[in-house]
Amino acid sequence: MNLLTIQYLFFYLAPIASAPLYDQDVSLDYDYFKLAGSSGVPAMHAAVLPPHGKVVFLDKVENYTELLLPNNRYAYSSLYDPISHELYPLSVATNPFCCGGTFLPDGRLVTLGGNGPLLWLDPTVSDGFDAIRFLGSSNAAYHWTEPGNKLASKRWYASAQTMSNGDIFVAAGSLNGLSPANHSNNNPTYEILGANSVSKGKSMPMDILVKTQPY
């Protein structure tokens, strides 16, 4: 055993061996977490919204949720108030299943891409593959809006990141949600959206996504 090995064992393993298995002050009772409320819809996505700390949940188009919209269709999104535990249904215009998301510099949540329409389940929700959706507050009231600007290409399972200048980097995904084993289904590209979430141009190939599964 050389000197480096002895130093490793002493400086790295000794503190671990002497550490307690758990914090004695933490209760491990079964009721440590308590039910506070309901999301109303399956929580495929969730985000805490500025500035009021409410929580948005986002689901996909399906044939059952706990919430109904004024048109008697199922809600696929909801807003939860962790203080009052009130729950509100939110409507979407396009199918958000497997969308990407990020926050804009002005605090709005934006979700990008999604899935195709399931018109036999809900004819009021259309194609979401290239959709751009916004959620923001107006006098503490939140609504999803879709002004009509679209991604440069269809993306199912897109990734998104807001950059330091306010632009949004959007990458990868599937063109149709079908098998990744067929490379023609994949979207190994990226695109840049301006701070207003309008695409700055065509989708550009990205080598790492060409060589690997892009979603």
PLY file of the C-alpha trace (Angstrom):
ply
format ascii 1.0
element vertex 215
property float x
property float y
property float z
element edge 214
property int vertex1
property int vertex2
end_header
0.00 0.00 0.00
1.63 3.28 -1.10
1.51 6.65 0.65
-1.21 8.10 -1.63
-3.51 5.20 -0.86
-3.00 5.64 2.90
-3.72 9.38 2.62
-6.91 8.66 0.69
-8.15 6.18 3.29
-7.41 8.56 6.14
-8.73 11.84 4.75
-11.73 10.59 2.77
-12.97 7.38 4.32
-12.38 8.13 8.01
-14.92 11.02 8.18
-17.51 8.85 6.43
-16.96 5.94 8.80
-17.31 8.18 11.85
-20.43 10.06 10.64
-23.80 9.19 12.23
-26.19 7.15 10.10
-28.91 9.79 10.40
-29.69 13.05 12.13
-31.15 12.27 15.57
-33.32 15.42 15.39
-35.21 14.31 12.26
-38.46 12.50 12.93
-38.88 9.33 10.93
-42.54 8.91 11.82
-44.85 7.85 9.00
-46.69 11.20 9.15
-43.57 13.31 8.54
-45.11 14.35 5.20
-48.79 15.25 5.37
-51.33 15.60 2.60
-51.99 19.31 2.03
-54.20 19.31 -1.05
-54.68 18.00 -4.57
-53.21 19.02 -7.91
-56.51 18.23 -9.63
-54.63 16.92 -12.67
-51.75 14.44 -13.00
-48.58 16.44 -12.36
-46.57 15.72 -15.50
-44.94 19.13 -14.99
-44.97 21.47 -11.99
-43.50 24.93 -11.40
-43.57 27.56 -8.67
-44.67 30.87 -10.18
-43.37 34.33 -9.33
-44.24 36.59 -7.65
-47.02 34.95 -5.60
-45.58 31.46 -5.07
-48.52 29.63 -6.58
-47.88 26.28 -8.23
-48.91 25.34 -11.75
-49.44 21.72 -12.77
-49.55 20.63 -16.38
-50.86 17.35 -17.76
-51.58 15.88 -21.19
-54.84 15.45 -23.04
-56.58 12.43 -21.52
-60.03 11.10 -20.71
-60.19 11.99 -17.01
-59.02 14.59 -14.50
-60.58 15.87 -11.26
-61.22 19.34 -12.69
-63.64 20.58 -15.33
-63.44 23.74 -17.41
-66.42 26.05 -18.02
-67.00 24.21 -21.34
-67.39 20.94 -19.35
-64.19 19.52 -20.84
-61.53 18.10 -18.56
-58.82 20.51 -17.43
-55.25 19.46 -18.21
-53.64 22.19 -16.17
-54.31 23.66 -12.74
-53.15 26.37 -10.37
-52.66 25.54 -6.68
-52.34 28.08 -3.86
-50.14 26.52 -1.11
-51.39 29.08 1.44
-55.16 28.80 0.99
-55.01 25.33 -0.70
-57.41 26.64 -3.35
-57.27 24.94 -6.74
-58.22 26.46 -10.09
-58.57 24.77 -13.51
-56.60 26.24 -16.41
-57.28 25.64 -20.10
-54.72 24.97 -22.84
-55.16 25.36 -26.59
-52.58 22.75 -27.66
-51.54 19.37 -26.30
-48.62 19.99 -23.88
-47.64 16.33 -23.38
-43.83 16.05 -23.07
-43.17 19.75 -23.67
-40.05 21.57 -22.51
-40.17 24.67 -20.36
-38.29 27.59 -18.88
-38.92 31.02 -17.35
-38.71 34.25 -19.34
-36.84 37.29 -17.97
-40.19 38.94 -17.14
-41.15 36.03 -14.87
-43.57 34.28 -17.22
-43.39 30.53 -17.67
-43.06 29.37 -21.27
-43.58 25.79 -22.45
-42.32 24.64 -25.83
-43.44 21.78 -28.04
-45.61 18.89 -26.97
-47.66 16.20 -28.65
-50.15 15.86 -31.46
-53.90 16.39 -31.04
-56.12 13.65 -29.64
-59.32 14.90 -31.23
-61.35 11.80 -30.33
-60.74 12.67 -26.67
-60.94 16.46 -26.88
-61.55 18.31 -30.16
-60.93 21.67 -28.44
-57.17 21.03 -27.99
-55.04 21.08 -31.13
-51.55 20.04 -32.27
-48.85 20.91 -29.74
-45.70 19.65 -31.49
-44.51 23.16 -32.40
-46.56 25.13 -29.88
-45.36 27.94 -27.62
-47.44 28.61 -24.50
-47.12 31.36 -21.90
-48.35 31.51 -18.33
-48.18 34.77 -16.44
-50.04 36.83 -13.88
-52.42 39.70 -14.55
-53.69 41.13 -11.27
-52.80 37.79 -9.63
-54.94 35.89 -12.17
-53.08 33.28 -14.20
-54.01 32.06 -17.69
-52.25 30.10 -20.43
-51.99 32.16 -23.61
-50.89 31.11 -27.10
-50.55 34.13 -29.39
-49.71 31.94 -32.39
-45.93 32.11 -32.72
-44.49 28.64 -33.29
-41.21 26.78 -33.02
-39.17 26.48 -36.20
-39.68 22.69 -36.09
-41.76 20.13 -34.26
-40.37 18.99 -30.90
-41.64 16.25 -28.57
-39.46 16.08 -25.41
-37.69 19.35 -26.18
-35.14 20.87 -23.79
-35.09 24.62 -23.13
-32.82 27.02 -21.29
-33.04 30.80 -20.83
-29.70 32.43 -21.61
-28.11 35.49 -19.99
-29.32 37.85 -22.74
-32.94 36.67 -22.40
-32.92 34.49 -25.51
-34.10 30.90 -25.21
-32.04 27.93 -26.37
-34.33 25.09 -27.51
-32.89 21.74 -28.51
-33.64 18.16 -29.45
-36.80 16.14 -29.31
-38.81 14.03 -31.71
-40.64 15.20 -34.81
-43.59 12.92 -34.14
-43.22 11.01 -30.86
-42.54 7.72 -32.67
-39.70 5.22 -32.28
-36.22 6.77 -31.86
-34.78 3.68 -33.55
-35.95 5.24 -36.82
-33.66 8.27 -37.15
-36.08 10.05 -39.46
-38.36 10.51 -36.43
-35.71 12.41 -34.47
-34.98 16.12 -34.36
-31.22 16.47 -33.67
-31.26 20.27 -33.97
-31.41 23.45 -31.93
-33.04 26.83 -32.45
-32.89 30.19 -30.71
-35.96 32.16 -29.64
-35.75 35.85 -28.86
-36.77 37.20 -25.46
-40.26 37.59 -26.93
-40.19 33.85 -27.75
-40.24 34.38 -31.50
-37.92 32.05 -33.41
-34.81 33.73 -34.81
-34.56 31.34 -37.74
-34.32 27.76 -38.88
-33.40 24.80 -36.72
-29.68 24.08 -36.89
-28.08 20.59 -36.75
-26.18 19.76 -33.56
-23.51 17.08 -33.88
-23.92 15.61 -30.40
-27.63 15.07 -31.08
-26.94 13.52 -34.48
-24.65 10.97 -32.82
-26.92 10.26 -29.85
-30.62 9.87 -29.21
-31.93 13.44 -29.02
-34.63 12.79 -26.41
0 1
1 2
2 3
3 4
4 5
5 6
6 7
7 8
8 9
9 10
10 11
11 12
12 13
13 14
14 15
15 16
16 17
17 18
18 19
19 20
20 21
21 22
22 23
23 24
24 25
25 26
26 27
27 28
28 29
29 30
30 31
31 32
32 33
33 34
34 35
35 36
36 37
37 38
38 39
39 40
40 41
41 42
42 43
43 44
44 45
45 46
46 47
47 48
48 49
49 50
50 51
51 52
52 53
53 54
54 55
55 56
56 57
57 58
58 59
59 60
60 61
61 62
62 63
63 64
64 65
65 66
66 67
67 68
68 69
69 70
70 71
71 72
72 73
73 74
74 75
75 76
76 77
77 78
78 79
79 80
80 81
81 82
82 83
83 84
84 85
85 86
86 87
87 88
88 89
89 90
90 91
91 92
92 93
93 94
94 95
95 96
96 97
97 98
98 99
99 100
100 101
101 102
102 103
103 104
104 105
105 106
106 107
107 108
108 109
109 110
110 111
111 112
112 113
113 114
114 115
115 116
116 117
117 118
118 119
119 120
120 121
121 122
122 123
123 124
124 125
125 126
126 127
127 128
128 129
129 130
130 131
131 132
132 133
133 134
134 135
135 136
136 137
137 138
138 139
139 140
140 141
141 142
142 143
143 144
144 145
145 146
146 147
147 148
148 149
149 150
150 151
151 152
152 153
153 154
154 155
155 156
156 157
157 158
158 159
159 160
160 161
161 162
162 163
163 164
164 165
165 166
166 167
167 168
168 169
169 170
170 171
171 172
172 173
173 174
174 175
175 176
176 177
177 178
178 179
179 180
180 181
181 182
182 183
183 184
184 185
185 186
186 187
187 188
188 189
189 190
190 191
191 192
192 193
193 194
194 195
195 196
196 197
197 198
198 199
199 200
200 201
201 202
202 203
203 204
204 205
205 206
206 207
207 208
208 209
209 210
210 211
211 212
212 213
213 214
